[in-house]
Amino acid sequence: MGVVGAALRGFGKALSKKSGTIKSVPIAKNLSTKRSIQDKVVKAVDEGTKKGLKGATPSAELKQSMSKSKNVESKRLKDYSYKYDDLVSERKKYNKNLKRKVIGAAGAAITGVVGAHGVAKHKFPKYKKFAESDIKIKDGKLKLVPREKK
């Protein structure tokens, strides 16, 4: 969406409030980074033009060449940057939801294990005796010893 989209979203949120007054419009993210990337691309095109002229300084007309205005300063470079930002934010949302699902599944599994443990203790007296005992070595043999209550 981009800078305008972010501003419009903020404008829409501000209008939806009951007060009816706009207090602030959020600034789009990474504007300085995007600008520096665009400047680097422009500089790289200028350097390429310089190399094409075998070291001569390009004239003002060459610096504002058609290829640079179409490919660098136009909307295309910004669109790529915004598409990348949108993809990154979608990936973050996906990962956040995935983490929630994993945590929920782990909680359900733990609940199931605890429930199964309780049912097993109720249904099977031998399991209950084993679950409520400690294993100790006496005379070189493993034995179940009742757990000490604290």
Beta strands, then each sheet from edge to edge (+ up, - down):
strand 1: 133-138
strand 2: 141-146
sheet 1: 1+ 2-
end
